Amino acid sequence: MLKAEFIHKVEEAVGLKGCGTGQEALELYSADASRCEGKAELVVFPDTTEQISTIAALCNHHRVPLTVRGAGTGYTGGAVPSQGGILLTMERFSRIIEIDQVNLLAIVEPNVVTGDLQKVVESIGLFYPPDPASLNRCAIGGNIAECAGGPRAFKYGTTKRYVLGLEAVLATGEVIHTGGKTVKNVVGYDLTQTLIGSEGTLAIVTKAILRLIPLPPCRETVQATFRHIDDAVGAMIELVKARVIPSALELIDLESLEAVARYLDDRTLAPAGTAAMLLLEVDGLPETVREEAARVEDACRRVGAETVRRAADVETRDELWRVRRELSPALKVIAGLKLNHDVVVPKSKVPDLFKVVEQLRINFDLTIACFGHVGDGNIHVNIMVDPNDLHAVSRAADAELQLFKEVVRLEGVISGEHGIGLSKRPFMKLGLSSAELALMSRLKRAFDPNGILNPGKIFPDCSQDDSASIG
Ligand SMILES: Cc1cc2nc3c(=O)[nH]c(=O)nc-3n(C[C@H](O)[C@H](O)[C@H](O)COP(=O)(O)OP(=O)(O)OC[C@H]3O[C@@H](n4cnc5c(N)ncnc54)[C@H](O)[C@@H]3O)c2cc1C
């Protein structure tokens, strides 16, 4: 329980309007897009870096858990205040401070919505490539804390490639500035990259300097359907051999296609005999795009595509991407519980990963829908169950563990985008040695000696008694 004296000091720092203790506020910030929940004792809405610095120093002094929250779209419970204390919402940090067209960078506060930043820079011919599917809701700070990726990562890389510098508040309240406006910087350890993907456990990001690139002037989409999933994966390997790197390369399997077809009541989206669909996009100068799109079509046909469609205009492109866009809501409708995993394997092992999934379907008698960024080897494996069927839920948990073990055996990792947070914490030991985990834990202590920042996340052996519930 937070002491009245502590709450009073926080109120002094942020003003009465910057604090909430009512049940409604505590409830509103108790969950993210995962199945994890946990209530804070106080929600704080700071306006300035100085206020955050004061709050961090107070929490550090009084050993009060401090969980920072962006837009709350995380899939692993990272923004869930699982050990009570303060929930610090960054929602008032939502300004685009500067777009520097000479140095090709943007300076932003962390709660700028990713899609909003993209629209603004694209209107002046610039491009911020990271494109998580949640881009119309998620925020840059959350993207940085999770190192978010998306379909374009195959060609353009993930968030970490676009962060040049950060302003951040440490657990002690000190404010640091890492990196800067230059693309090159090898002065000491790279603190910027250390903070990227640290899931709010090392520092609170209050400002970011982001790298922009010129907007590719032209874009074309190719959609291809296949009778066998191996052929769809084969097309990706053909493309890599032909040295074409599409700006997006998404695979949607039969279970996922079926879900969307049922959800939209449109059988043309999953015609009988289709086992997988590929969505590919190429971008760049018009001549290059035309040439690459033709090579993409050829590669798909060479490995036996049933249908190949190509779109250059916005309307047809939108139509081809419709299936992918509708996947999330469609899957929600077909089963009440979706164990959504973002595993990654080396590209060459993607066929093995699909074999593993097929085996899991058979061995555990489960519906498993897969789609994702096949070019990166990053496949979203969704184990779908009825939450009221306890046998199925238990089989799903076993299948999940088996999946992670197999992914590690295939030289992959258990998360490529969503991070560890609360929900994947029990599996951290699968992919990391005790020496690596111990080093990470020493790094955590160096940044946050009293363990106040987002406690109970990432590390598998936290001794604290978690009040959060998973599942
Ligand atoms: C429908 C849907 C589709 C998605 N698609 C993708 C996808 O394609 N690719 C992908 O990578 N992810 C995807 N996600 C997951 C999620 O959107 C991303 O992880 C996103 O980066 C989270 O951003 P957020 O602002 O919502 O962060 P939150 O959920 O609020 O927080 C996530 C983590 O970041 C920390 N954090 C937030 N702000 C800060 C800050 N200022 N300083 C320090 N730490 C901070 C939090 O403590 C927490 O640990 C998807 C989610 C949904 C619901």
The ligand as a Gaussian input file, in Angstrom:
#p B3LYP/6-31G(d) Opt

LIG

0 1
 C       -3.532000      -5.736000     -33.439000
 C       -2.095000      -5.646000     -33.015000
 C       -1.117000      -5.806000     -33.984000
 C        0.236000      -5.742000     -33.626000
 N        1.180000      -5.868000     -34.598000
 C        2.484000      -5.761000     -34.290000
 C        3.475000      -5.862000     -35.306000
 O        3.183000      -6.055000     -36.490000
 N        4.758000      -5.740000     -34.940000
 C        5.128000      -5.507000     -33.642000
 O        6.327000      -5.383000     -33.376000
 N        4.206000      -5.431000     -32.651000
 C        2.901000      -5.534000     -32.942000
 N        1.960000      -5.427000     -31.953000
 C        2.377000      -5.257000     -30.548000
 C        2.453000      -3.782000     -30.065000
 O        1.620000      -2.945000     -30.823000
 C        3.880000      -3.284000     -30.102000
 O        4.661000      -3.998000     -29.166000
 C        4.039000      -1.790000     -29.800000
 O        5.387000      -1.442000     -29.989000
 C        3.613000      -1.415000     -28.387000
 O        3.521000      -0.006000     -28.331000
 P        2.615000       0.699000     -27.208000
 O        2.810000       2.159000     -27.343000
 O        1.239000       0.212000     -27.269000
 O        3.349000       0.178000     -25.906000
 P        2.732000      -0.368000     -24.532000
 O        1.939000      -1.591000     -24.762000
 O        2.080000       0.728000     -23.794000
 O        4.072000      -0.759000     -23.783000
 C        4.912000      -1.763000     -24.279000
 C        6.208000      -1.776000     -23.450000
 O        6.917000      -0.567000     -23.683000
 C        7.199000       0.086000     -22.453000
 N        7.134000       1.523000     -22.739000
 C        6.124000       2.208000     -23.316000
 N        6.440000       3.499000     -23.429000
 C        7.681000       3.639000     -22.905000
 C        8.552000       4.747000     -22.703000
 N        8.220000       5.985000     -23.070000
 N        9.751000       4.518000     -22.117000
 C       10.122000       3.284000     -21.738000
 N        9.327000       2.201000     -21.884000
 C        8.129000       2.385000     -22.468000
 C        6.141000      -0.429000     -21.480000
 O        6.590000      -0.363000     -20.146000
 C        5.972000      -1.858000     -21.950000
 O        6.961000      -2.669000     -21.390000
 C        0.602000      -5.517000     -32.264000
 C       -0.396000      -5.345000     -31.299000
 C       -1.721000      -5.409000     -31.669000
 C       -2.771000      -5.228000     -30.603000

